[in-house]
């Protein structure tokens, strides 16, 4: 093992994320990230020495528009957001990811940059790897390449259905869909989200978000307070969302297993 790999391994051992484990192998055997946990030992060995823990606070930027990312990230907790931005500065969320995924998925398609802004919307932590190292590993491991390619496809389906939902569903259904997607990627029923942030993500006025949340609260589906939404009845929330929710989730499960 070279000096840099040794340093990264020591970083893994010293991080608070992995307190109580004696070596990186133990750490990687207990990862929460769904993609990493589904790798076999041989595929995992191609990247394990290069993974290092990373704290991911709210608004942490993974990659900026048209700018190559220096690292790829596998989230362990929290939620990331993929946002499309017009030349005039209008913004709309086109995708989210959490412990079921990684970013930027464009690396799997051998694309250095995208026009999106990708950042954390709900704080957490994860593991990161230099993009050059991941690219090299993708060339050496067919298992790793196939797994991440399936994830990139599943994310593209989610992005497509976000566009469809924005076109054909009412704000209440879209909000229910978005809350369900966040709930899929959150431990527990409480999600730290502000009305202002929701309005940006759904590309609607803040007052529209407030009105839609009141409807969901009136049906006892969620409870909303300052900077926090609590899911009260998951099944009823799915019924309210209707066909706005479910297709991307089923595609992920078909290709990669449960998203939960």
N, C-alpha and C positions, 0 to 999 in steps of 0.2 A: 504494500500500500504506500502511495507516495505521500509527501508531507502535507499537501492540501487535503487529501482524503482523510488522513489522520486527524487533521484539525477539524474537519467537518464532523467526523465521528465523535470527537471530544465535545464539540458543540452540542450534538444530539444528547450526549450523556449529561452535560451540565445544565441543559435547559429545564426550566420549571415544568414544561409540558411533559417531560418524561421522568420526573422525579420517581424514584423507587425502582427503576430499571437499571441493570448493570451494564448493558451493552446495546448497540444499535439494533442487533438482531431481535432482542426482546422488544425494543420499541416498535420496530416495524411489524412485529407479529401481533401488535395490539392497536394498530392504526384504526381510526374511525373512518377514514376516507374509503368510500365504497370501491373506487377503482383500484387503489393500492391493495386493499384487502383481498381483491379477486385475482391478483397476480400469483402465479406459482413461484416457487422458490428460485428457479432458474431465471425467470423474467425479472423478478424483484432484485436479484443480485446485480443486474446490469445498471441499476440506479441507486441502490441502497446507500452506498458510500457517499454519494453526492447530495443526498437529501439533508436538509437542515431545517430546524424549526423556525417559524416566523410568526410573530404577533401581528394580527390584522385588525387594527382599529377601524372605527367607522370612517368612511371616506378615503381609506387607503387606496391608492391608485395602482392597479396591476399593470395597466398599459394605457397609453394615451393614443388618440387618433393618429394614424399614419406614422406611428413611432414603434420601432422594433422593441419588444420586451426583452429585458435582460434575464428574467427568471420566469419559469412556469411554477404555478402554485397548485397544490392539492389541499383543498380546504378540509380541516378537521371539524371545525365548528364555525357558525356564522353563515351569512348569505352574501354572495357577490351579485353585482348588477351589471348587465351589458346594455349600454345606452347609445342609441343612434342620435346624431346631432346634425341639424341642417346647417348650411353655410351661414344662415342668419341667426343661429344659436338656439333654435327650437329643439327641445329634447323629448325623447320618448324611450321608455325601456322596451327592449326587444327580447330580453332573456334574463334568467336568473340561474344561479348555481350555488351549490353548497357542498356538504360532505359527499354527495353523490358524484361530484365532477371535478374538473380541473380548469385552469385557464392559463393562457389563452389557447382555446381549442384549435385555433388556426395553425398552431405549430405542427399539429398532426398532419395537416394538409400541405406542409412545407411552405407556408406563407409567413413571412417575417412580421407583417403588420396588418392591421385592419382599420377601417374608418371609425370604429367604435371607441367609446370611453368605457373602460372596465374598472370597477372599483367596489369596495365593500359598502354594503348598505346596513348590515347588521354585524357588529364587531365579533371577532372570534380569533381563531389561530389556525395554523396549517403547517405544511411542509413545502419548502421551495427547492428548486433545482435550476442550475444555469441552463438557459435554453440550448446552448451549444452542446452541453452534455446530454440533454434529453434527445436532441436530434440524432446524436451519435448512437444512443441506446436504441432509438427507434429503428435505425438501420441494422442493428445487430440482433434484435429480438423480434421475431414475427409475432410472438404472443403479445408483447407490449404494444406493438404497432396495431394489431388487430383490435385489441381491447380499446385503445384510445380512439381508433377510427370509428368504432361503433358508438363511442360516446359523442364524438363530433357529429355523427349523423343524428343521434337522438337530440342533441342540442339544436341542430338545424330544424328538426321537426317542431321543437318547442317554439323557436323563433317564427316559423311559418304560421303556426297556430295563434301566436300572439298577434300577428298582423291580421289574421282572419277574425279573431275576437274583437279587435279594435274596430273592425269594419262592420260587423253584423250584430254584436251584442250591446245591450244597454249597459250603462255605467254600473248598475248594481250587480249584474252578472259578471262583469269584468272585475269588479272589486272582489267579489266572492272567489272568483278564480285565482286572483293574485294572492289573497289571504291563504287559500288552500295550498298554493305552491310554496308559500313561505312556511306554512305549517308542516309541509312534507320535509322541510329542511331544518326544522327547529326541534330541539329537545324540550318537550313540554308544550303547553298551550298558550304561553305568553310570548308575544312578538313585539319587539321594540321598534315601533314605526310612528312617525309623525304624520299629521294630515298634510302638511306642506310637502313632505317627501312623497307621499302617496299621489298627490296631485301631479307632481313631476313625472313619476313613473307611469301614471295612467294617461298623461297628456290631457288633463282636464283641469278646470278651475278648482281651487281649494274648497269653495263653497259646495261644489258638486260632490266632492268626496265626503264632506260633512253630512250632506243630505243622504247620500247612499249608505253611510255608516249608521245613520239614525234608523234607516229602514231595516238593516240587518240586526240592529239592537232591538228594534220593536218586535222582530220575529224571534228574539232570544237566541240568535245564532252566534253573536259575538258580544263582547262587552268592550267598549272603547273608553279610554281615559287618556290623559295627557301623555303623549309619546309611547303609548302602549295599547295593543289590541289583544284581547284574550278570546280564544275560540271556545265557545260554550257547547256547541252541538255540531260536531264535525259532519255527521251523516246528513243532517238537515241542511247544512251549508253546501254540501255537494249537490243535493237535490235542487237548491235554489240556483246554483251556478249552471245546472243543466248541462247542455253539450258544450259549454264554454270550457269545461275542465274534463280531462281524462285521456284524450288521444295521445298527447306527448308522453304522459305518464305510463300508459300501456306500452308505447313503443320502447321506452327506456327499459321497462320490465321484460319485454320480449327479448331485447338484445343483451341486457346486462344484469337482470335480476331486480329485486325489489328496490325501489328508490328510498324506502323508509329505513 
